[in-house]
Amino acid sequence: MAAQAYDLFLLLAVLFVATAIILPFNDGEAFTPTQFFYPAYLLFISFIFYGWFWTHGGQTLGLRAWKLAVLTDDRKPIGWKQAAMRFCMALLSWLPLGLGFLWVLMDKDNNSWHDHLSKTYLFNTSPK
């Protein structure tokens, strides 16, 4: 959870920049709740943010700080298809009050719902 907090701060900064880039295309006006494009754009940017880190070494800034990596079961980097599955399933894991994330406390292998569904795993990268 701490790694997610680290990543959230970085993601928010990225989303601010992404918003600044497209704001001129909305005549400099704030986006309204009826504009479907804006939340879809931010969701896409969020996927690119996480997907790029996961497919290039398996570590976001938060995962690196906590010495964790998202990898396949044979400790190889995941591909974009698995990254997309993990991202979508992680969104669903938040829906029932974050139960999909809290599942790690009950799972014998400490995996969340989206780990199970995307066949990705968090590994400790600390030297032994």
N, CA, C and O atoms as CSV, one atom per row, in Angstrom:
chain,resi,resn,atom,element,x,y,z
A,1,MET,N,N,0.823,-1.199,0.000
A,1,MET,CA,C,0.000,0.000,0.000
A,1,MET,C,C,0.870,1.268,0.000
A,1,MET,O,O,0.511,2.279,-0.602
A,2,ALA,N,N,2.004,1.194,0.677
A,2,ALA,CA,C,2.902,2.354,0.714
A,2,ALA,C,C,3.451,2.646,-0.685
A,2,ALA,O,O,3.590,3.807,-1.070
A,3,ALA,N,N,3.758,1.610,-1.429
A,3,ALA,CA,C,4.251,1.793,-2.799
A,3,ALA,C,C,3.186,2.480,-3.649
A,3,ALA,O,O,3.505,3.313,-4.498
A,4,GLN,N,N,1.930,2.132,-3.421
A,4,GLN,CA,C,0.838,2.771,-4.165
A,4,GLN,C,C,0.735,4.250,-3.822
A,4,GLN,O,O,0.438,5.071,-4.690
A,5,ALA,N,N,0.977,4.591,-2.560
A,5,ALA,CA,C,0.935,6.002,-2.158
A,5,ALA,C,C,2.036,6.785,-2.871
A,5,ALA,O,O,1.792,7.893,-3.350
A,6,TYR,N,N,3.239,6.229,-2.947
A,6,TYR,CA,C,4.338,6.876,-3.675
A,6,TYR,C,C,3.929,7.098,-5.121
A,6,TYR,O,O,4.077,8.192,-5.665
A,7,ASP,N,N,3.410,6.037,-5.734
A,7,ASP,CA,C,3.037,6.112,-7.148
A,7,ASP,C,C,1.912,7.105,-7.391
A,7,ASP,O,O,1.871,7.765,-8.429
A,8,LEU,N,N,1.008,7.208,-6.440
A,8,LEU,CA,C,-0.113,8.137,-6.591
A,8,LEU,C,C,0.372,9.577,-6.722
A,8,LEU,O,O,-0.155,10.335,-7.537
A,9,PHE,N,N,1.372,9.961,-5.929
A,9,PHE,CA,C,1.902,11.327,-6.020
A,9,PHE,C,C,2.527,11.587,-7.391
A,9,PHE,O,O,2.313,12.645,-7.982
A,10,LEU,N,N,3.285,10.637,-7.886
A,10,LEU,CA,C,3.894,10.790,-9.201
A,10,LEU,C,C,2.827,10.786,-10.297
A,10,LEU,O,O,2.895,11.583,-11.233
A,11,LEU,N,N,1.847,9.896,-10.183
A,11,LEU,CA,C,0.773,9.840,-11.175
A,11,LEU,C,C,-0.020,11.150,-11.198
A,11,LEU,O,O,-0.374,11.636,-12.272
A,12,LEU,N,N,-0.298,11.718,-10.039
A,12,LEU,CA,C,-1.018,12.998,-9.996
A,12,LEU,C,C,-0.252,14.087,-10.739
A,12,LEU,O,O,-0.849,14.886,-11.461
A,13,ALA,N,N,1.059,14.122,-10.565
A,13,ALA,CA,C,1.877,15.101,-11.285
A,13,ALA,C,C,1.779,14.870,-12.794
A,13,ALA,O,O,1.647,15.821,-13.564
A,14,VAL,N,N,1.842,13.615,-13.208
A,14,VAL,CA,C,1.727,13.280,-14.633
A,14,VAL,C,C,0.353,13.695,-15.163
A,14,VAL,O,O,0.250,14.220,-16.272
A,15,LEU,N,N,-0.698,13.463,-14.379
A,15,LEU,CA,C,-2.053,13.834,-14.814
A,15,LEU,C,C,-2.230,15.351,-14.894
A,15,LEU,O,O,-2.959,15.842,-15.756
A,16,PHE,N,N,-1.572,16.093,-14.008
A,16,PHE,CA,C,-1.608,17.562,-14.104
A,16,PHE,C,C,-0.968,18.023,-15.408
A,16,PHE,O,O,-1.509,18.890,-16.093
A,17,VAL,N,N,0.171,17.452,-15.750
A,17,VAL,CA,C,0.847,17.810,-16.999
A,17,VAL,C,C,-0.015,17.399,-18.194
A,17,VAL,O,O,-0.154,18.163,-19.149
A,18,ALA,N,N,-0.593,16.200,-18.146
A,18,ALA,CA,C,-1.452,15.731,-19.239
A,18,ALA,C,C,-2.654,16.653,-19.419
A,18,ALA,O,O,-3.077,16.916,-20.544
A,19,THR,N,N,-3.197,17.139,-18.318
A,19,THR,CA,C,-4.322,18.073,-18.392
A,19,THR,C,C,-3.879,19.400,-18.991
A,19,THR,O,O,-4.583,19.976,-19.820
A,20,ALA,N,N,-2.714,19.885,-18.574
A,20,ALA,CA,C,-2.203,21.154,-19.103
A,20,ALA,C,C,-1.987,21.061,-20.615
A,20,ALA,O,O,-2.166,22.047,-21.330
A,21,ILE,N,N,-1.608,19.890,-21.094
A,21,ILE,CA,C,-1.360,19.711,-22.527
A,21,ILE,C,C,-2.651,19.814,-23.332
A,21,ILE,O,O,-2.650,20.394,-24.417
A,22,ILE,N,N,-3.755,19.262,-22.823
A,22,ILE,CA,C,-4.999,19.281,-23.618
A,22,ILE,C,C,-5.928,20.446,-23.274
A,22,ILE,O,O,-6.916,20.666,-23.975
A,23,LEU,N,N,-5.637,21.183,-22.225
A,23,LEU,CA,C,-6.508,22.298,-21.842
A,23,LEU,C,C,-6.701,23.322,-22.964
A,23,LEU,O,O,-7.819,23.808,-23.137
A,24,PRO,N,N,-5.670,23.670,-23.731
A,24,PRO,CA,C,-5.893,24.615,-24.830
A,24,PRO,C,C,-6.917,24.127,-25.861
A,24,PRO,O,O,-7.565,24.942,-26.518
A,25,PHE,N,N,-7.066,22.813,-26.007
A,25,PHE,CA,C,-8.037,22.270,-26.960
A,25,PHE,C,C,-9.469,22.399,-26.458
A,25,PHE,O,O,-10.417,22.132,-27.197
A,26,ASN,N,N,-9.624,22.805,-25.209
A,26,ASN,CA,C,-10.949,23.048,-24.626
A,26,ASN,C,C,-11.120,24.552,-24.399
A,26,ASN,O,O,-11.862,24.970,-23.510
A,27,ASP,N,N,-10.438,25.348,-25.197
A,27,ASP,CA,C,-10.458,26.815,-25.110
A,27,ASP,C,C,-10.043,27.314,-23.730
A,27,ASP,O,O,-10.480,28.383,-23.304
A,28,GLY,N,N,-9.214,26.560,-23.033
A,28,GLY,CA,C,-8.729,26.982,-21.718
A,28,GLY,C,C,-9.764,26.884,-20.621
A,28,GLY,O,O,-9.510,27.299,-19.490
A,29,GLU,N,N,-10.929,26.340,-20.938
A,29,GLU,CA,C,-12.008,26.199,-19.961
A,29,GLU,C,C,-11.866,24.891,-19.195
A,29,GLU,O,O,-11.249,23.942,-19.678
A,30,ALA,N,N,-12.439,24.849,-18.006
A,30,ALA,CA,C,-12.449,23.613,-17.226
A,30,ALA,C,C,-13.296,22.568,-17.940
A,30,ALA,O,O,-14.263,22.889,-18.630
A,31,PHE,N,N,-12.907,21.316,-17.756
A,31,PHE,CA,C,-13.694,20.231,-18.351
A,31,PHE,C,C,-14.942,20.012,-17.505
A,31,PHE,O,O,-14.896,20.113,-16.279
A,32,THR,N,N,-16.050,19.715,-18.162
A,32,THR,CA,C,-17.315,19.518,-17.455
A,32,THR,C,C,-17.590,18.020,-17.285
A,32,THR,O,O,-17.015,17.200,-18.002
A,33,PRO,N,N,-18.462,17.663,-16.344
A,33,PRO,CA,C,-18.796,16.248,-16.146
A,33,PRO,C,C,-19.432,15.591,-17.364
A,33,PRO,O,O,-19.435,14.364,-17.466
A,34,THR,N,N,-19.964,16.372,-18.278
A,34,THR,CA,C,-20.607,15.795,-19.465
A,34,THR,C,C,-19.607,15.467,-20.575
A,34,THR,O,O,-19.971,14.842,-21.571
A,35,GLN,N,N,-18.361,15.884,-20.409
A,35,GLN,CA,C,-17.344,15.593,-21.426
A,35,GLN,C,C,-16.704,14.242,-21.126
A,35,GLN,O,O,-15.873,14.126,-20.226
A,36,PHE,N,N,-17.094,13.238,-21.876
A,36,PHE,CA,C,-16.616,11.876,-21.665
A,36,PHE,C,C,-15.128,11.730,-21.989
A,36,PHE,O,O,-14.436,10.916,-21.378
A,37,PHE,N,N,-14.644,12.507,-22.935
A,37,PHE,CA,C,-13.275,12.380,-23.405
A,37,PHE,C,C,-12.245,12.574,-22.285
A,37,PHE,O,O,-11.274,11.822,-22.201
A,38,TYR,N,N,-12.451,13.563,-21.438
A,38,TYR,CA,C,-11.448,13.905,-20.434
A,38,TYR,C,C,-11.160,12.769,-19.444
A,38,TYR,O,O,-9.994,12.410,-19.281
A,39,PRO,N,N,-12.165,12.187,-18.777
A,39,PRO,CA,C,-11.838,11.075,-17.882
A,39,PRO,C,C,-11.255,9.871,-18.623
A,39,PRO,O,O,-10.400,9.170,-18.081
A,40,ALA,N,N,-11.707,9.621,-19.857
A,40,ALA,CA,C,-11.152,8.514,-20.640
A,40,ALA,C,C,-9.682,8.790,-20.967
A,40,ALA,O,O,-8.850,7.883,-20.935
A,41,TYR,N,N,-9.377,10.036,-21.278
A,41,TYR,CA,C,-7.992,10.450,-21.557
A,41,TYR,C,C,-7.116,10.242,-20.317
A,41,TYR,O,O,-6.013,9.705,-20.422
A,42,LEU,N,N,-7.596,10.659,-19.156
A,42,LEU,CA,C,-6.817,10.488,-17.927
A,42,LEU,C,C,-6.625,9.013,-17.577
A,42,LEU,O,O,-5.570,8.620,-17.080
A,43,LEU,N,N,-7.637,8.208,-17.836
A,43,LEU,CA,C,-7.525,6.771,-17.601
A,43,LEU,C,C,-6.475,6.165,-18.539
A,43,LEU,O,O,-5.686,5.316,-18.124
A,44,PHE,N,N,-6.469,6.598,-19.791
A,44,PHE,CA,C,-5.478,6.134,-20.757
A,44,PHE,C,C,-4.064,6.541,-20.335
A,44,PHE,O,O,-3.137,5.734,-20.409
A,45,ILE,N,N,-3.901,7.773,-19.901
A,45,ILE,CA,C,-2.595,8.253,-19.430
A,45,ILE,C,C,-2.149,7.437,-18.221
A,45,ILE,O,O,-0.974,7.087,-18.109
A,46,SER,N,N,-3.075,7.132,-17.320
A,46,SER,CA,C,-2.750,6.315,-16.139
A,46,SER,C,C,-2.283,4.932,-16.558
A,46,SER,O,O,-1.319,4.406,-16.002
A,47,PHE,N,N,-2.959,4.341,-17.533
A,47,PHE,CA,C,-2.544,3.023,-18.025
A,47,PHE,C,C,-1.148,3.082,-18.637
A,47,PHE,O,O,-0.318,2.213,-18.372
A,48,ILE,N,N,-0.887,4.097,-19.450
A,48,ILE,CA,C,0.435,4.234,-20.066
A,48,ILE,C,C,1.500,4.394,-18.979
A,48,ILE,O,O,2.579,3.811,-19.079
A,49,PHE,N,N,1.205,5.170,-17.958
A,49,PHE,CA,C,2.136,5.378,-16.845
A,49,PHE,C,C,2.501,4.041,-16.190
A,49,PHE,O,O,3.676,3.683,-16.109
A,50,TYR,N,N,1.489,3.312,-15.727
A,50,TYR,CA,C,1.756,2.037,-15.059
A,50,TYR,C,C,2.288,0.997,-16.036
A,50,TYR,O,O,3.245,0.286,-15.726
A,51,GLY,N,N,1.679,0.903,-17.205
A,51,GLY,CA,C,2.075,-0.096,-18.185
A,51,GLY,C,C,3.524,0.044,-18.601
A,51,GLY,O,O,4.228,-0.956,-18.744
A,52,TRP,N,N,3.981,1.274,-18.797
A,52,TRP,CA,C,5.367,1.460,-19.213
A,52,TRP,C,C,6.318,0.969,-18.126
A,52,TRP,O,O,7.276,0.256,-18.425
A,53,PHE,N,N,6.078,1.329,-16.900
A,53,PHE,CA,C,6.953,0.874,-15.812
A,53,PHE,C,C,6.901,-0.640,-15.653
A,53,PHE,O,O,7.937,-1.282,-15.482
A,54,TRP,N,N,5.711,-1.208,-15.706
A,54,TRP,CA,C,5.573,-2.652,-15.517
A,54,TRP,C,C,6.253,-3.442,-16.635
A,54,TRP,O,O,6.822,-4.504,-16.382
A,55,THR,N,N,6.199,-2.939,-17.861
A,55,THR,CA,C,6.785,-3.664,-18.983
A,55,THR,C,C,8.274,-3.358,-19.173
A,55,THR,O,O,8.943,-4.018,-19.969
A,56,HIS,N,N,8.783,-2.390,-18.466
A,56,HIS,CA,C,10.203,-2.011,-18.554
A,56,HIS,C,C,10.874,-2.193,-17.194
A,56,HIS,O,O,11.296,-1.224,-16.564
A,57,GLY,N,N,10.964,-3.418,-16.760
A,57,GLY,CA,C,11.649,-3.706,-15.500
A,57,GLY,C,C,10.729,-4.052,-14.355
A,57,GLY,O,O,11.187,-4.551,-13.327
A,58,GLY,N,N,9.434,-3.798,-14.507
A,58,GLY,CA,C,8.476,-4.205,-13.491
A,58,GLY,C,C,8.380,-3.315,-12.277
A,58,GLY,O,O,7.714,-3.675,-11.307
A,59,GLN,N,N,9.034,-2.146,-12.299
A,59,GLN,CA,C,9.028,-1.304,-11.107
A,59,GLN,C,C,8.619,0.130,-11.403
A,59,GLN,O,O,9.213,0.800,-12.248
A,60,THR,N,N,7.600,0.585,-10.696
A,60,THR,CA,C,7.279,2.005,-10.659
A,60,THR,C,C,8.193,2.616,-9.606
A,60,THR,O,O,8.956,1.898,-8.961
A,61,LEU,N,N,8.127,3.913,-9.425
A,61,LEU,CA,C,8.944,4.561,-8.398
A,61,LEU,C,C,8.633,3.998,-7.010
A,61,LEU,O,O,9.541,3.744,-6.220
A,62,GLY,N,N,7.359,3.807,-6.724
A,62,GLY,CA,C,6.962,3.258,-5.425
A,62,GLY,C,C,7.430,1.830,-5.230
A,62,GLY,O,O,7.892,1.468,-4.147
A,63,LEU,N,N,7.315,1.016,-6.267
A,63,LEU,CA,C,7.778,-0.370,-6.170
A,63,LEU,C,C,9.295,-0.423,-5.992
A,63,LEU,O,O,9.805,-1.265,-5.252
A,64,ARG,N,N,10.007,0.463,-6.660
A,64,ARG,CA,C,11.463,0.500,-6.524
A,64,ARG,C,C,11.853,0.901,-5.104
A,64,ARG,O,O,12.774,0.325,-4.526
A,65,ALA,N,N,11.159,1.880,-4.546
A,65,ALA,CA,C,11.464,2.333,-3.182
A,65,ALA,C,C,11.251,1.218,-2.161
A,65,ALA,O,O,11.989,1.123,-1.180
A,66,TRP,N,N,10.260,0.388,-2.386
A,66,TRP,CA,C,9.951,-0.704,-1.454
A,66,TRP,C,C,10.554,-2.033,-1.901
A,66,TRP,O,O,10.239,-3.090,-1.353
A,67,LYS,N,N,11.432,-1.961,-2.912
A,67,LYS,CA,C,12.150,-3.145,-3.401
A,67,LYS,C,C,11.206,-4.281,-3.819
A,67,LYS,O,O,11.355,-5.434,-3.412
A,68,LEU,N,N,10.233,-3.900,-4.646
A,68,LEU,CA,C,9.270,-4.846,-5.200
A,68,LEU,C,C,9.273,-4.717,-6.717
A,68,LEU,O,O,9.676,-3.690,-7.262
A,69,ALA,N,N,8.826,-5.758,-7.386
A,69,ALA,CA,C,8.709,-5.714,-8.841
A,69,ALA,C,C,7.514,-6.555,-9.276
A,69,ALA,O,O,7.245,-7.606,-8.695
A,70,VAL,N,N,6.804,-6.096,-10.293
A,70,VAL,CA,C,5.703,-6.840,-10.905
A,70,VAL,C,C,6.292,-7.649,-12.045
A,70,VAL,O,O,6.804,-7.093,-13.016
A,71,LEU,N,N,6.214,-8.981,-11.919
A,71,LEU,CA,C,6.803,-9.875,-12.907
A,71,LEU,C,C,5.882,-11.062,-13.155
A,71,LEU,O,O,4.882,-11.246,-12.462
A,72,THR,N,N,6.237,-11.865,-14.159
A,72,THR,CA,C,5.506,-13.108,-14.398
A,72,THR,C,C,5.935,-14.122,-13.345
A,72,THR,O,O,6.845,-13.856,-12.560
A,73,ASP,N,N,5.288,-15.277,-13.323
A,73,ASP,CA,C,5.625,-16.287,-12.310
A,73,ASP,C,C,7.050,-16.809,-12.446
A,73,ASP,O,O,7.610,-17.323,-11.478
A,74,ASP,N,N,7.654,-16.685,-13.644
A,74,ASP,CA,C,9.051,-17.092,-13.808
A,74,ASP,C,C,10.011,-15.895,-13.747
A,74,ASP,O,O,11.128,-15.944,-14.264
A,75,ARG,N,N,9.541,-14.819,-13.098
A,75,ARG,CA,C,10.335,-13.611,-12.810
A,75,ARG,C,C,10.837,-12.887,-14.066
A,75,ARG,O,O,11.952,-12.366,-14.089
A,76,LYS,N,N,10.010,-12.862,-15.092
A,76,LYS,CA,C,10.331,-12.118,-16.309
A,76,LYS,C,C,9.394,-10.915,-16.387
A,76,LYS,O,O,8.303,-10.937,-15.816
A,77,PRO,N,N,9.820,-9.859,-17.097
A,77,PRO,CA,C,8.942,-8.688,-17.240
A,77,PRO,C,C,7.633,-9.069,-17.934
A,77,PRO,O,O,7.609,-9.947,-18.797
A,78,ILE,N,N,6.573,-8.415,-17.555
A,78,ILE,CA,C,5.276,-8.680,-18.174
A,78,ILE,C,C,5.177,-7.923,-19.492
A,78,ILE,O,O,5.903,-6.954,-19.716
A,79,GLY,N,N,4.277,-8.368,-20.360
A,79,GLY,CA,C,4.047,-7.694,-21.628
A,79,GLY,C,C,2.887,-6.706,-21.508
A,79,GLY,O,O,2.251,-6.600,-20.460
A,80,TRP,N,N,2.626,-5.987,-22.601
A,80,TRP,CA,C,1.559,-4.985,-22.583
A,80,TRP,C,C,0.186,-5.611,-22.378
A,80,TRP,O,O,-0.681,-5.013,-21.741
A,81,LYS,N,N,-0.016,-6.813,-22.916
A,81,LYS,CA,C,-1.318,-7.474,-22.736
A,81,LYS,C,C,-1.560,-7.775,-21.255
A,81,LYS,O,O,-2.648,-7.524,-20.736
A,82,GLN,N,N,-0.546,-8.311,-20.584
A,82,GLN,CA,C,-0.681,-8.579,-19.145
A,82,GLN,C,C,-0.801,-7.279,-18.362
A,82,GLN,O,O,-1.533,-7.215,-17.375
A,83,ALA,N,N,-0.087,-6.243,-18.794
A,83,ALA,CA,C,-0.170,-4.944,-18.120
A,83,ALA,C,C,-1.597,-4.389,-18.223
A,83,ALA,O,O,-2.129,-3.845,-17.255
A,84,ALA,N,N,-2.208,-4.531,-19.400
A,84,ALA,CA,C,-3.586,-4.063,-19.592
A,84,ALA,C,C,-4.546,-4.846,-18.703
A,84,ALA,O,O,-5.448,-4.274,-18.090
A,85,MET,N,N,-4.344,-6.157,-18.641
A,85,MET,CA,C,-5.194,-6.992,-17.789
A,85,MET,C,C,-5.016,-6.608,-16.319
A,85,MET,O,O,-5.999,-6.471,-15.591
A,86,ARG,N,N,-3.774,-6.434,-15.885
A,86,ARG,CA,C,-3.502,-6.070,-14.492
A,86,ARG,C,C,-4.126,-4.713,-14.154
A,86,ARG,O,O,-4.721,-4.548,-13.090
A,87,PHE,N,N,-3.986,-3.745,-15.062
A,87,PHE,CA,C,-4.532,-2.409,-14.837
A,87,PHE,C,C,-6.053,-2.460,-14.711
A,87,PHE,O,O,-6.620,-1.894,-13.777
A,88,CYS,N,N,-6.705,-3.128,-15.641
A,88,CYS,CA,C,-8.176,-3.213,-15.608
A,88,CYS,C,C,-8.668,-3.956,-14.373
A,88,CYS,O,O,-9.637,-3.538,-13.737
A,89,MET,N,N,-8.010,-5.044,-14.037
A,89,MET,CA,C,-8.414,-5.816,-12.862
A,89,MET,C,C,-8.122,-5.050,-11.562
A,89,MET,O,O,-8.852,-5.193,-10.581
A,90,ALA,N,N,-7.057,-4.241,-11.558
A,90,ALA,CA,C,-6.765,-3.418,-10.375
A,90,ALA,C,C,-7.868,-2.379,-10.173
A,90,ALA,O,O,-8.239,-2.076,-9.038
A,91,LEU,N,N,-8.389,-1.837,-11.267
A,91,LEU,CA,C,-9.508,-0.894,-11.146
A,91,LEU,C,C,-10.711,-1.593,-10.511
A,91,LEU,O,O,-11.381,-1.032,-9.644
A,92,LEU,N,N,-10.974,-2.819,-10.952
A,92,LEU,CA,C,-12.089,-3.585,-10.382
A,92,LEU,C,C,-11.826,-3.963,-8.920
A,92,LEU,O,O,-12.760,-4.071,-8.126
A,93,SER,N,N,-10.562,-4.161,-8.572
A,93,SER,CA,C,-10.214,-4.508,-7.188
A,93,SER,C,C,-10.546,-3.379,-6.218
A,93,SER,O,O,-10.757,-3.626,-5.031
A,94,TRP,N,N,-10.595,-2.142,-6.714
A,94,TRP,CA,C,-10.941,-1.009,-5.848
A,94,TRP,C,C,-12.444,-0.910,-5.593
A,94,TRP,O,O,-12.868,-0.369,-4.571
A,95,LEU,N,N,-13.251,-1.431,-6.522
A,95,LEU,CA,C,-14.701,-1.218,-6.448
A,95,LEU,C,C,-15.349,-1.690,-5.144
A,95,LEU,O,O,-16.082,-0.915,-4.529
A,96,PRO,N,N,-15.113,-2.915,-4.699
A,96,PRO,CA,C,-15.770,-3.317,-3.449
A,96,PRO,C,C,-14.965,-2.838,-2.226
A,96,PRO,O,O,-14.488,-3.646,-1.430
A,97,LEU,N,N,-14.825,-1.518,-2.097
A,97,LEU,CA,C,-14.116,-0.896,-0.974
A,97,LEU,C,C,-12.668,-1.365,-0.846
A,97,LEU,O,O,-12.152,-1.500,0.263
A,98,GLY,N,N,-12.019,-1.611,-1.975
A,98,GLY,CA,C,-10.617,-2.014,-1.978
A,98,GLY,C,C,-10.365,-3.442,-1.554
A,98,GLY,O,O,-9.231,-3.814,-1.252
A,99,LEU,N,N,-11.420,-4.250,-1.530
A,99,LEU,CA,C,-11.288,-5.632,-1.074
A,99,LEU,C,C,-10.294,-6.429,-1.912
A,99,LEU,O,O,-9.615,-7.314,-1.391
A,100,GLY,N,N,-10.203,-6.124,-3.204
A,100,GLY,CA,C,-9.260,-6.830,-4.063
A,100,GLY,C,C,-7.815,-6.609,-3.654
A,100,GLY,O,O,-6.967,-7.478,-3.858
A,101,PHE,N,N,-7.533,-5.449,-3.078
A,101,PHE,CA,C,-6.190,-5.156,-2.588
A,101,PHE,C,C,-5.982,-5.754,-1.198
A,101,PHE,O,O,-4.910,-6.277,-0.895
A,102,LEU,N,N,-6.996,-5.674,-0.373
A,102,LEU,CA,C,-6.897,-6.221,0.986
A,102,LEU,C,C,-6.818,-7.745,0.993
A,102,LEU,O,O,-6.454,-8.354,1.999
A,103,TRP,N,N,-7.162,-8.346,-0.132
A,103,TRP,CA,C,-7.126,-9.800,-0.258
A,103,TRP,C,C,-5.730,-10.358,0.042
A,103,TRP,O,O,-5.603,-11.508,0.463
A,104,VAL,N,N,-4.691,-9.556,-0.169
A,104,VAL,CA,C,-3.321,-10.028,0.081
A,104,VAL,C,C,-3.134,-10.455,1.540
A,104,VAL,O,O,-2.267,-11.275,1.840
A,105,LEU,N,N,-3.938,-9.905,2.436
A,105,LEU,CA,C,-3.834,-10.258,3.853
A,105,LEU,C,C,-4.389,-11.651,4.133
A,105,LEU,O,O,-4.040,-12.272,5.136
A,106,MET,N,N,-5.253,-12.139,3.245
A,106,MET,CA,C,-5.880,-13.443,3.438
A,106,MET,C,C,-5.312,-14.521,2.509
A,106,MET,O,O,-5.451,-15.713,2.786
A,107,ASP,N,N,-4.682,-14.115,1.425
A,107,ASP,CA,C,-4.193,-15.060,0.429
A,107,ASP,C,C,-2.912,-15.735,0.925
A,107,ASP,O,O,-2.031,-15.074,1.474
A,108,LYS,N,N,-2.813,-17.037,0.731
A,108,LYS,CA,C,-1.636,-17.776,1.215
A,108,LYS,C,C,-0.358,-17.348,0.514
A,108,LYS,O,O,0.725,-17.461,1.089
A,109,ASP,N,N,-0.461,-16.849,-0.739
A,109,ASP,CA,C,0.710,-16.393,-1.486
A,109,ASP,C,C,0.839,-14.866,-1.499
A,109,ASP,O,O,1.682,-14.316,-2.208
A,110,ASN,N,N,0.002,-14.189,-0.713
A,110,ASN,CA,C,-0.006,-12.715,-0.636
A,110,ASN,C,C,-0.284,-12.054,-1.979
A,110,ASN,O,O,0.321,-11.034,-2.307
A,111,ASN,N,N,-1.193,-12.628,-2.754
A,111,ASN,CA,C,-1.561,-12.060,-4.047
A,111,ASN,C,C,-2.919,-11.376,-3.961
A,111,ASN,O,O,-3.816,-11.820,-3.244
A,112,SER,N,N,-3.048,-10.288,-4.709
A,112,SER,CA,C,-4.318,-9.567,-4.780
A,112,SER,C,C,-5.178,-10.196,-5.878
A,112,SER,O,O,-4.731,-11.093,-6.594
A,113,TRP,N,N,-6.415,-9.714,-6.000
A,113,TRP,CA,C,-7.289,-10.230,-7.053
A,113,TRP,C,C,-6.670,-10.008,-8.427
A,113,TRP,O,O,-6.675,-10.904,-9.271
A,114,HIS,N,N,-6.132,-8.796,-8.648
A,114,HIS,CA,C,-5.592,-8.511,-9.978
A,114,HIS,C,C,-4.310,-9.289,-10.253
A,114,HIS,O,O,-3.981,-9.531,-11.414
A,115,ASP,N,N,-3.577,-9.688,-9.212
A,115,ASP,CA,C,-2.436,-10.585,-9.422
A,115,ASP,C,C,-2.933,-11.928,-9.955
A,115,ASP,O,O,-2.408,-12.454,-10.936
A,116,HIS,N,N,-3.943,-12.465,-9.299
A,116,HIS,CA,C,-4.502,-13.754,-9.719
A,116,HIS,C,C,-5.050,-13.682,-11.142
A,116,HIS,O,O,-4.757,-14.545,-11.970
A,117,LEU,N,N,-5.838,-12.665,-11.419
A,117,LEU,CA,C,-6.526,-12.577,-12.708
A,117,LEU,C,C,-5.587,-12.272,-13.880
A,117,LEU,O,O,-5.837,-12.712,-15.002
A,118,SER,N,N,-4.512,-11.522,-13.628
A,118,SER,CA,C,-3.586,-11.178,-14.710
A,118,SER,C,C,-2.362,-12.087,-14.755
A,118,SER,O,O,-1.512,-11.959,-15.637
A,119,LYS,N,N,-2.284,-13.009,-13.794
A,119,LYS,CA,C,-1.135,-13.921,-13.701
A,119,LYS,C,C,0.184,-13.151,-13.609
A,119,LYS,O,O,1.177,-13.501,-14.247
A,120,THR,N,N,0.163,-12.098,-12.799
A,120,THR,CA,C,1.365,-11.328,-12.477
A,120,THR,C,C,1.572,-11.431,-10.979
A,120,THR,O,O,0.639,-11.733,-10.234
A,121,TYR,N,N,2.791,-11.180,-10.541
A,121,TYR,CA,C,3.104,-11.355,-9.130
A,121,TYR,C,C,4.064,-10.273,-8.674
A,121,TYR,O,O,4.874,-9.776,-9.456
A,122,LEU,N,N,3.967,-9.911,-7.397
A,122,LEU,CA,C,4.920,-8.978,-6.795
A,122,LEU,C,C,6.046,-9.797,-6.166
A,122,LEU,O,O,5.813,-10.686,-5.347
A,123,PHE,N,N,7.258,-9.474,-6.570
A,123,PHE,CA,C,8.425,-10.156,-6.013
A,123,PHE,C,C,9.288,-9.160,-5.259
A,123,PHE,O,O,9.386,-7.995,-5.643
A,124,ASN,N,N,9.907,-9.621,-4.193
A,124,ASN,CA,C,10.861,-8.820,-3.443
A,124,ASN,C,C,12.171,-8.827,-4.212
A,124,ASN,O,O,12.654,-9.891,-4.598
A,125,THR,N,N,12.757,-7.650,-4.443
A,125,THR,CA,C,14.002,-7.550,-5.209
A,125,THR,C,C,15.223,-7.303,-4.327
A,125,THR,O,O,16.324,-7.104,-4.839
A,126,SER,N,N,15.038,-7.314,-2.995
A,126,SER,CA,C,16.183,-7.087,-2.116
A,126,SER,C,C,17.186,-8.225,-2.256
A,126,SER,O,O,16.812,-9.387,-2.410
A,127,PRO,N,N,18.469,-7.868,-2.198
A,127,PRO,CA,C,19.463,-8.945,-2.213
A,127,PRO,C,C,19.357,-9.773,-0.945
A,127,PRO,O,O,19.103,-9.240,0.135
A,128,LYS,N,N,19.552,-11.065,-1.080
A,128,LYS,CA,C,19.373,-11.942,0.086
A,128,LYS,C,C,20.646,-12.147,0.832
A,128,LYS,O,O,20.666,-12.858,1.836
